[in-house]
């Protein structure tokens, strides 16, 4: 299949979709974006590790057929286009992709390319597992107690991007409209709109509950600020309880219905926490939480705060998932001052690759990569960001870390 300026896709098979699930061939074509700044360094390491894991796990019977597509600075320099339509078309067609970090300016210029991709492909769930690997330096006394997976709504709330500059005619018109509806906003304010829909909330929470049931997790916690924003954040909470009761009555139980009793065997407890309280709980009692479902902005803060407890974004993977499409990505920025120095930690993108392998149903390859990560860190072989904080560590570059992982597969 031809993709315009990118040429023809390599010889492989498109991932299918039947009966609500992806159907993965033995040779799936997977588009990849190297990313900006340190992206090429961490992508090279990630590709080498993933290919070696698949080869080792399946003895050559399966392979990923990589197809390079472009976005960010590389696309701008090569095609004078920050996000070429061919990239969107390729990810849409092949359904699963992986990407390094992309440049986004703050306060002006073009909109976030990451957000744009999520919106265009309706990848409504940002999924961020946060867990600790031994020997990774952490500011916490017991980072090993953190083992959570965050399901964050990915296209509504602040990511809808509806706002008007202070003093603009549109902002003034919105202020006047709000006044007519009986509410007051200070003149000259910037205005943003925060949409939270029933369908958007329920499909995100549904995905979180299904994950908890399928993986034997004890609870799903709905995180919100419904004590203040009752019709957006509060509605998110209410819709979560409604969905659990209507669609998963045999597998879930509301915390309020338990009282002081222990949950029945096999039941997932559905509960909710106010966002500011949840931040404290995540620090003081992380063992009590496993699956978290939350609105966009809350999830943005919470997932990064949790990542800091287990070693930072360099060890934090993530995915954006919809009904038919998924894009796996490094969760950190481009770190341009380290570009092309073979220095940065590739852990985030490699672990996102683990998530991708699990999504494909290639669990044996995924287990090998995660096991190799644990073994390599146990040996205290680390990139500079971790090695400088770890006594007795052997510091290696990006490529050296990848080779250590491959040696431990």
C-alpha positions in Angstrom: 0.0 0.0 0.0 1.4 3.4 -1.0 1.6 6.3 1.5 2.4 9.2 -0.7 5.6 10.9 0.3 6.5 8.0 2.6 6.4 5.5 -0.3 5.0 2.0 0.0 4.7 0.2 3.3 7.0 -2.8 3.8 5.9 -6.3 3.1 3.9 -7.5 6.2 0.3 -8.0 7.3 -2.1 -5.5 8.6 -3.5 -6.0 12.1 -7.2 -6.9 11.9 -10.2 -6.1 14.0 -13.0 -8.6 14.5 -15.8 -8.9 17.1 -14.5 -6.0 19.1 -10.9 -7.2 19.3 -7.7 -6.8 17.4 -6.5 -9.8 15.3 -2.7 -10.0 15.2 -0.8 -11.8 12.4 2.6 -13.3 12.8 4.2 -10.4 10.8 2.3 -7.2 11.8 3.3 -4.0 10.1 3.7 -1.4 12.9 4.4 2.2 12.1 7.0 4.0 14.3 8.0 7.6 14.9 11.6 8.1 16.1 10.7 11.4 17.8 12.5 14.6 18.4 15.6 15.4 20.5 16.7 12.2 22.1 14.0 10.3 20.3 16.3 8.7 17.7 18.7 7.4 20.5 15.9 5.8 22.6 14.1 4.5 19.5 17.2 2.7 18.2 17.7 1.0 21.6 14.0 0.1 21.9 13.8 -1.4 18.4 16.9 -3.6 19.1 15.4 -4.8 22.4 12.0 -5.6 21.0 13.3 -7.4 18.0 15.6 -9.5 20.1 12.8 -10.3 22.5 10.4 -11.4 19.8 13.1 -13.4 18.1 14.1 -15.1 21.3 10.6 -15.8 22.5 9.2 -17.2 19.2 12.3 -18.6 17.5 11.8 -16.6 14.3 8.1 -17.6 13.9 6.9 -14.1 14.6 8.4 -10.7 13.7 7.5 -7.0 13.7 7.7 -5.4 10.3 8.6 -1.8 11.1 7.4 1.1 9.0 8.8 4.5 9.6 6.4 7.5 9.6 7.1 11.0 10.5 5.9 13.8 12.9 7.4 16.7 14.8 10.6 18.4 13.8 11.8 15.7 11.5 8.6 15.9 9.5 8.7 19.7 9.5 12.3 19.7 8.2 11.6 17.0 5.6 8.1 17.7 4.4 7.3 21.2 5.8 4.5 19.6 7.8 4.5 18.9 11.6 2.0 16.0 11.2 1.8 14.7 7.6 -1.5 13.2 6.6 0.4 10.1 5.6 1.3 9.5 9.2 -2.3 9.7 10.3 -3.3 7.4 7.4 -0.6 4.8 8.2 -1.5 4.6 11.9 -5.2 4.5 11.0 -4.7 1.7 8.5 -2.3 -0.5 10.5 -4.0 0.2 13.9 -1.0 0.0 16.2 2.0 2.3 16.4 4.8 3.3 18.7 6.5 6.7 19.0 9.3 8.7 20.7 8.8 12.1 22.3 7.7 15.0 20.1 8.3 18.7 20.3 5.4 21.0 21.5 5.8 24.7 22.3 4.2 26.2 25.4 1.9 29.2 25.2 1.7 29.5 21.4 2.5 27.9 18.1 1.0 24.6 17.0 -1.1 22.4 19.2 0.4 19.3 20.8 1.0 16.6 18.2 0.4 14.0 20.9 -3.0 15.4 21.7 -3.8 15.8 18.0 -3.1 12.1 17.3 -5.2 11.1 20.3 -8.1 13.2 19.1 -7.9 12.2 15.4 -7.9 8.5 16.2 -10.3 8.8 19.2 -7.8 7.1 21.5 -9.8 7.8 24.5 -7.8 6.0 27.2 -4.3 7.1 28.3 -3.0 4.0 30.2 0.0 4.4 32.5 1.2 1.5 34.6 3.5 2.6 37.5 5.6 0.0 39.2 9.0 -0.2 40.9 12.1 -1.9 39.7 14.7 -2.9 42.4 17.7 -0.6 42.7 16.1 2.3 40.9 16.8 5.4 43.1 13.6 6.9 44.6 12.9 9.6 47.1 10.4 7.3 48.9 11.2 4.9 51.8 9.1 2.1 50.3 8.7 2.7 46.5 8.1 -1.0 46.1 4.6 -0.4 47.5 3.6 1.4 44.4 2.0 -0.8 41.8 -0.9 1.0 40.1 -2.2 1.4 36.6 -3.9 4.7 35.7 -6.7 4.9 33.2 -6.9 8.6 32.3 -9.6 10.0 30.0 -7.7 11.2 27.0 -9.8 13.4 24.7 -12.2 15.5 26.9 -11.6 17.8 29.8 -8.7 20.1 29.2 -7.5 18.0 26.2 -10.6 19.2 24.3 -8.6 22.4 23.9 -11.6 24.8 24.0 -10.4 28.2 25.2 -10.2 31.9 24.3 -7.6 34.4 25.0 -8.3 37.1 27.7 -9.7 40.2 26.1 -10.6 38.5 22.8 -14.1 39.1 21.4 -14.9 35.4 21.8 -13.9 35.5 25.5 -16.0 38.6 26.1 -18.9 37.0 24.3 -18.6 33.9 26.5 -18.5 36.1 29.7 -21.6 37.9 28.5 -23.4 34.6 27.8 -22.4 33.2 31.2 -23.8 36.4 32.8 -27.1 35.8 31.0 -27.2 32.3 32.5 -26.9 33.8 36.0 -23.2 33.2 36.7 -20.5 35.8 37.0 -17.0 35.8 35.5 -14.5 38.6 36.1 -14.3 40.9 33.0 -11.1 40.4 31.0 -10.7 36.8 32.0 -9.5 34.1 29.7 -12.1 31.4 29.2 -11.8 27.7 28.9 -14.6 25.1 28.5 -14.3 21.7 30.3 -16.4 19.1 28.6 -17.0 15.8 30.4 -19.5 13.5 28.7 -21.4 10.4 29.9 -20.2 8.4 26.9 -16.6 9.5 27.2 -16.6 8.8 31.0 -18.3 5.5 30.8 -16.1 4.0 28.0 -13.0 5.0 30.0 -14.3 3.5 33.2 -15.5 0.4 31.4 -12.0 -0.2 30.1 -10.6 0.2 33.6 -13.1 -2.2 35.1 -12.6 -4.8 32.4 -8.8 -4.6 33.0 -9.3 -5.1 36.8 -11.6 -8.1 36.2 -9.3 -9.7 33.6 -6.2 -9.3 35.7 -7.5 -10.1 39.1 -7.1 -6.6 40.5 -8.9 -5.9 43.8 -10.3 -2.4 43.2 -11.0 0.4 40.7 -10.8 3.9 42.3 -12.6 6.8 40.6 -10.6 9.9 41.1 -12.4 13.2 40.7 -13.0 16.7 42.1 -16.8 16.3 42.3 -17.1 18.1 45.6 -16.4 21.4 43.7 -17.3 20.6 40.1 -20.4 18.6 40.6 -21.7 18.4 37.0 -18.4 17.4 35.4 -16.1 15.7 37.9 -19.0 14.7 40.1 -20.9 13.3 37.1 -17.8 11.2 36.2 -18.0 9.6 39.6 -21.7 9.0 39.4 -21.5 7.5 35.9 -18.8 5.2 37.1 -20.9 3.7 39.8 -23.9 3.5 37.4 -21.8 1.6 34.8 -20.4 -0.9 37.3 -23.8 -1.7 38.7 -25.5 -2.0 35.2 -22.8 -3.8 33.2 -20.7 -5.7 35.8 -23.1 -6.6 38.6 -21.6 -10.1 39.0 -18.0 -8.9 39.2 -18.1 -5.6 41.1 -19.3 -4.2 44.4 -19.5 -0.6 45.6 -17.3 0.2 48.6 -20.4 1.8 50.3 -22.2 -1.6 50.1 -19.4 -3.4 51.9 -19.5 -1.6 55.2 -16.8 -3.1 57.4 -17.0 -6.5 55.7 -14.3 -7.9 53.4 -15.2 -8.0 49.7 -16.6 -11.3 48.4 -14.0 -13.5 46.6 -13.6 -12.4 43.0 -15.4 -9.1 43.4 -13.7 -5.9 42.3 -14.4 -3.0 44.7 -15.6 0.2 43.0 -14.8 3.3 45.1 -14.0 6.9 44.7 -11.6 9.5 46.1 -11.4 13.3 45.9 -8.4 14.2 43.8 -6.5 16.1 46.5 -7.1 13.3 49.0 -5.9 10.8 46.4 -2.5 12.5 46.1 -2.0 12.1 49.8 -3.1 8.5 49.7 -0.7 7.8 46.8 2.1 8.9 49.0 1.0 7.4 52.4 -0.9 4.3 51.5 -0.1 3.3 47.9 -0.6 -0.4 48.6 -4.3 0.2 48.9 -4.7 1.2 45.3 -4.3 -0.8 42.1 -6.5 0.4 39.2 -7.4 4.1 39.0 -9.8 5.7 36.6 -9.9 9.5 36.3 -10.6 12.5 34.2 -7.9 14.0 32.0 -6.2 16.7 34.1 -6.3 14.7 37.4 -4.7 11.7 35.6 -2.0 13.9 34.1 -0.9 15.1 37.5 -1.4 11.8 39.3 0.5 9.6 36.8 3.5 11.8 36.8 3.5 12.1 40.6 3.4 8.3 40.9 6.2 8.0 38.3 8.4 10.2 40.4 8.0 7.8 43.3 9.4 4.9 41.3 12.3 6.6 39.6 10.8 9.3 37.3 9.5 9.5 33.8 12.5 7.6 32.4 11.0 4.5 33.9 7.3 5.3 33.1 5.6 3.7 30.1 2.3 4.7 28.5 -0.2 4.0 25.8 -3.1 5.8 24.1 -5.8 3.3 23.3 -9.2 3.5 21.5 -11.6 0.9 20.1 -9.4 -0.1 17.2 -6.2 1.9 17.5 -3.3 2.1 20.0 -0.2 4.2 20.1 2.5 3.4 22.6 4.9 6.2 23.6 7.7 7.5 25.8 6.0 9.6 28.5 8.9 12.1 28.9 9.9 15.1 26.8 12.5 15.4 24.0 15.5 16.5 26.2 17.2 18.2 23.2 20.4 19.0 25.1 21.1 15.2 25.2 20.2 14.6 21.6 22.7 12.3 19.7 24.8 11.8 22.8 23.9 8.1 23.4 23.2 9.0 27.1 19.5 9.1 27.9 17.6 6.4 29.7 15.5 4.4 27.1 13.5 2.7 29.8 10.2 4.6 29.2 10.0 3.7 25.5 11.2 0.1 26.1 8.6 -0.5 28.8 6.0 1.1 26.5 7.2 -1.5 24.0 6.4 -4.2 26.6 2.8 -2.8 26.8 2.6 -3.0 23.0 3.7 -6.6 23.1 1.1 -7.4 25.7 -1.5 -5.6 23.6 -0.5 -7.8 20.6 -1.0 -10.9 22.7 2.8 -11.6 22.6 3.0 -12.1 26.3 6.1 -14.3 26.3 8.2 -11.6 24.5 6.8 -9.0 26.9 7.8 -11.1 30.0 11.3 -11.5 28.6 11.8 -7.8 28.2 10.5 -7.0 31.7 12.5 -9.8 33.2 15.6 -8.5 31.4 14.9 -5.0 32.8 14.7 -6.3 36.3 17.9 -8.4 35.9 19.9 -5.5 34.4 18.9 -3.1 37.1 19.6 -5.7 39.7 23.1 -5.8 38.3 23.2 -2.0 38.7 23.9 -1.5 35.0 22.3 1.9 34.4 22.2 5.0 32.3 23.6 8.2 33.9 20.3 9.5 35.4 20.1 6.4 37.6 23.7 5.6 38.0 24.6 9.0 39.5 22.2 8.2 42.3 23.2 4.6 42.9 26.3 3.4 44.8 28.3 0.8 42.9 26.5 1.3 39.6 28.0 0.7 36.2 27.1 3.6 34.0 26.4 2.8 30.4 25.0 4.8 27.5 21.6 4.4 25.8 22.9 1.7 23.4 24.9 0.0 26.1 21.8 -0.3 28.3 20.0 -1.9 25.3 22.8 -4.4 24.8 22.8 -5.3 28.5 19.0 -5.9 28.3 19.5 -8.1 25.2 22.2 -10.0 27.0 19.7 -10.7 29.8 16.7 -11.8 27.7 
